[in-house]
Amino acid sequence: MTQSSAPWWKRGIVYQIYPRSFMDSNGDGIGDLRGIADRLDYLVWLGMDAVWLSPIFTSPMADFGYDVSNYLDVDPIFGTLADFDHLLAEAHARDIRIVLDFVPNHTSSEHEWFKQSRSSRDNPKRDWYIWRDAKPDGSPPNNWLAYFGGPSWTWDETTQQYYLHSFLPEQPDLNWHNPDVRRAMYDAILFWLGRGVDGFRIDVIDRMIKDEQLRDNPLDPNWVEGDNPAHRFQRLYSENRPGIHELIGEFREVFDEFENSVSIGEIAYSLDPSVITAFYGGDPQATKVAGVTGTAIKEEVLIDVEAEGSSRPELHLPFNFALILLDWNAEAVRKFVDSYEDMIPAHGWGNYVLGNHDQSRVATRLGDAQARVAALLLLTVRGTPFIYYGDELGMRDADIPPEKYRDPQGINLGISRDPQRTPMQWSAAPNAGFAPPDAETWLPLPPDTPTMNVEAEQADPRSMLTLFKRLIDLRRGDEALALGDYASLNTPEGVFAYERGSKYTVVLNFTNETKPLDWGGEVVISTHLDREGNETQLELRPNEGVILRRD
């Protein structure tokens, strides 16, 4: 496959923007769509092919956009539909794709659908959500726990039943067994694809189908006091139930109506490659099923979600979070990458994620030196790389005291995601150039902004940003690194090495020790950004990664 013939989402690099934190254009201390549009030239300079925006839809912001009250409009915090169309046009003019964040598992409790659903037991939209009677003693229908703390059930006084919510009570779960729900949600996807959007990242896509018998989840034998209380039970019956793959295959039919659109699915964080690769589904070239048309899915596509064994194609890119979860050592990383490569089906394509809005930043997790090694790995291993905004600068988690938490997970459980969501650091100016000097930013900025910012790092030939820029330029300029074959090599303990195509060898030292090797080549780039040229016998310095080019 050549660079020109491969779909953009295979050859390209995706940059995740948390819209509240990228650029404030109106001085309210919150990032917005106009701000993103104003900074597109930076993304062109950096070499990004696509931007994934965390949710921008209308929302009361109980979970900062992951509680949608209108799937067909933009929240006023971020701007208007006209602002979005402006951003889309400006991005496309620069050959940058726009991927939106779709939240299908649940809506906001302020969504008109839920307002109708909770108005009476005989309302036509009652079955759009999951309602159940209390147990005889008045307690919730089962022991399911919400991710943000407490039971997954909230009592509704008006209709005298409990409703299900996997996250906050303000985020009631939709009933995906109801075909009307599916039609309405697919129409929302088609609305945005028809507007020119290039795809969706789909939130918790594997959790839409629940056990219809509502059986209790079993205790997790590995849970101990002091662990996150939301994980006391294994989520055996509350998510990822039989029928989920057929439902995701139905999603794929919607996407396939638009050529070159991409479906990216957030699935359970797992170190088992088979869990990830199961969500590719069947080969789309070998599987012909009924399609969609116009603005609504055809009746014959609405499948029986209890059926199993479908060979439908599913996600283009099921998210692979292994680099976030793995013990950071050469042996563990090599073992996973090799297994993942072996399990990706012939019609599939891999992907790698180092950070996102839910996880501690990579420089905080691994330290500055290994964050550079991780960057080299991300941008040279086979698969689509996802870069979380600011990771290209080496941004770290901010120190935010509990009294300033905004994240409901932090407020409820003390495990806040605010530290990795702080504003982008553009310059040494007040508020790091993110907002006007007199604005109060929605989250506080860390104290390192005078030295760790785009302007300073663009001027530093050995900065993290310079490393990212050089690696991205190299990847974009040579399809051996973008699309070439992968094969791992035998190396000393603590070193991970692999070939890309027939041209490059990538060598990564995960240790604080010098690692001499018995082979060499032309050093194209080092993570230290201080050596190039031919070396007959390569000696890796501590925490160093290099790319070698062969004749």
Secondary structure, 3 states (H helix, E strand, C coil): CCCCCCCHHHHCCEEEECHHHCCCCCCCCCCCHHHHHHCHHHHHHHCCCEEEECCCEECCCCCCCCCCCEEEEECCCCCCHHHHHHHHHHHHHCCCEEEEEECCCECCCCCHHHHHHCCCCCCCCHHHECEECCCCCCCCCCCCECCCCCECEEEECCCCEEEECCCCCCCCEECCCCHHHHHHHHHHHHHHHHHCCCEEEECCHHHCCCCCCCCCCCECCCCCCCCCHHHCECCCCCCCCCCHHHHHHHHHHHHCCCCCCEEEECCCCCCCHHHHHHHHECCCCCCCCCCEECCEECHHHCCCCCCCCCCCECCCEECCCHHHHCCCCHHHHHHHHHHHHHHCCCCCCCEEECCCCCCCCHHHHHCHHHHHHHHHHHCCCCCEEEEECCHHHCCCCCCCCHHHCCCHHHHHHCCCCHHHCCCCCCCCCHHHHCCCCCCCCCCCCCCCCCCCCHHHHHCCCCCHHHHHHHHHHHHHHCHHHHCCCEEEECCCCCEEEEEECCCEEEEEECCCCCEECCCCEEEEEECCCCCCEEECCCEECCCCEEEEECC
